[in-house]
């Protein structure tokens, strides 16, 4: 269930994910209904199917409402410049952390780092959260599609599945398990090195310790099952 706003009216929309097997993607028959809100006169837009933020291929032409389509196009235009701004900001932070600054540089460099990073974040704000993507198996997953739209997709494309099963993780459980073990070990080794190198180390190196530990906990959580088997619904029944 998701609540959407149209002018001064509020409407509750039942939603479900669409799963298109990899071998059906090329021959898809896509209904002319927006996958975002079911609009009957949608705006067609090219959407990257990669979960990697700056990768544009593979892509898929999908129907969206005009507002969401405008956000996707805006993101595609500004994305390369945002990456440049973030690299400039990262370089500035590196100079702050490891450089020997004096005078005006002590003020200008941190301000440059913060400013470029903030601008890059503002430039890319507003991108719709639930965008189509490719799974590890090459299937096309379209999250949070209105039920009426999902029925059209399934009816026009035998083999396409509507499912409430949570979307799969980007990587395998083994991948997350390895990082869940490796990051705390790396944090312990780094702590020993910093404590015994007999010199004053940059604060950023010490900040890596809690970052490694927290990221390790996140990786551990991602090894857990997303849902109990049989606890979700699919359409057509028994498709998964």
N, C-alpha and C positions, 0 to 999 in steps of 0.2 A: 504494500500500500504506500502511495506517495501523494502528497497534497501539492497541487500546482495552482498558480494564480493566473487568472485571465481578467485583466482590468480590475474591477472591484469584486469579482466573484472568485470563490475558492471551490475547487473541485478535487475530489479524491479519486485517484486513478489506480486500478489494480495493475500490477506490473509483474513481468516474469522475464527470465533470460532466454535468448534464442541461441541454439547451438547448431552450427552448420558444419557437417563433416567436411574434411579437407577436399575430398574428391567431388563435392558438389559446389564448391565456391565458384569455380569458373563459369558454371552454367546457371547461376542463380537467377530466378525471376523475382525481382524486388517490387513489392506493391508500392504504389504511389501514395504512401501514408508515412508521415514523419515518425521515425523511431523514437523521437523524444516525447512527443505529446499527441501523436495520432492525427496531426493536421492533414486535411485532405488535399491541400495545394502546397506541397512541401518545396523546400529549396534543396537542390541536390549539391552535395559537397564531397570533395575527395578527402578521406580521413586516413591517416596513418594507422596501420594495424599493429605496429610494434609497441611493446610496453616500454621500450627505451625512449626516453623523452625526446632526444634529438635525432632519431632515426625516422625517415619518411617513407621507407619502403619495407614491406609491401603496403599497399594502400587499397582502399575500396571506396567506390562511389555509393553514398547512402543518402536517403532523404531525411531532412531535419526541418524543424521550424526555422523561420528566417533569423530569429535571434541567436539560436545555437549555431546555425551555419555561419553567421557573421563572426561569432567568437572563434570558431575553428579557423576561418580564413585569416583573422587577425593574428592568431597564434602562429600560423604558418609564415606570415610576413615578418613578424618580429622575432621569431625564434632564433635565427642566426645571429642577430644583433645582441640578443640577450645572452647568448653563449659567449660572445666577445666581451661583453660587460662583466660577466662572471669571471672570466679568465683574468681580466684587468684587476678586478677586485681581489682575486686570489693572489695575484702577483704582489699587489700592494700589501696584503696581510703578511705575506712571506717576508717582504722588506721590513715591515714593522717588527716581526718576530725575530728575524735573524740579522738584520742590518744594524749598523751603528749610526743612528740618526741624531741629528742635532739641529737646533734652531727651528725654523719654520717647518722643516720636514717632519718634525715630530707631530705637528698638527695637521699638515696638509695630507700626508700619506694615509693616516687612519681615516680621515674624512673622505678621501678618494675611495678607499676600500669600501666603507659603509655606503657611500653614495651610489657607486656603480652596482653594488649588490642589490640595494633597495630598488633602483631603477629597473634592473632586470626582472625582479619579482613583480613589480607593478605592471610592467609591460606584458607579462604573460598571465595576469590574473583573469579570472572569468571563464577559463576553458571548461566546457562541460565535463563532469567527472566520469559519467558512465558512457565511455566511448567504445566502439567495437575494437577487438584485439584478437590476435592469433594466439592460440594455446601452444604448449610444448609439442603437441601432436599435429599441429598445423590446422586444426579446426578453427573456424571463425566463431567467436563468441560476441554476442550483442547484448549487453546488460540492460536491465530495467526497461524493457519494451512494454507499452500498454498491451493488455490482454487481447483487445480487439485487433491490434496490429499483428501480434504474434499468431493469432488464428489465421490471418491472411497469408503470412509467410509459410506456415506449416501446410495450409491447404494448397498453395501454389507450388510448393517444393517438397514432394515426397522424400522423406529421409531427414528433413530438418526437424529439430526437436525443441520444444518449449520446456524449460526446466527451472525449478526453484532451487536446485542443488547449487551450493556456493561455488564460485569460480575457482578453478585450480590455482595453486601457487605458481609463480613464474618458474621455479626450479623444483627439483626433486627433494624428497625428505632427506636423502643422503647428503645432498648439497648443504642443506641447512644444519644438519647434524654435525658435519665436519667444521663448519664455521662456529657452531655453538661450543665446540670443544677447543678449536684452534685459537679463537679470540681471547678467552681467559688465559690460556697458556701464554700467548704473546704478551698480554698485559703483565703477567707475573714475571716473565723474562725481562721486559722493559723496566719494570719496577726495580728489579735487582741491579740492572745495568746503571740506571740513573742514581740509585742509592750508593753505588760503589765506584763511580767514575771520578770522584774527588774533584769535581768542578761544578760551576754554576750552570745548570742546563736551562734552556729556554722554557718558559712556562707552557708553551704549546705542547712540548713533549710530555709534561706531567698531565696535561689535559687529555692526552691520548689514553691514559689509564682508565678513567671512568668511561670514556667513549667506547673503548674495547669491551669493557664489562657489560655496559648497557646494550651494545649491539649484539653481544653473545647471548644475552637474555632474550632479545627479540628473535634471534635465530632459533633459539630453543623453543620458543612459543610456536614458531612456524612449522615445527616438526609434528605438532599435534594435529589430529584429524579435524577437518573443517566442519563435518556434520556426522551424526550417527547414520549408519547405513539404513536405508528405508525410511528415513525421517523427512524426505522431501518428495514433492510431487512432480511428475513429468506429463507432457502431452505430446503425442499420443501416449496412453498408459503403457508402461513396460518398455519404453523405448531405450532406457538406460539400463 
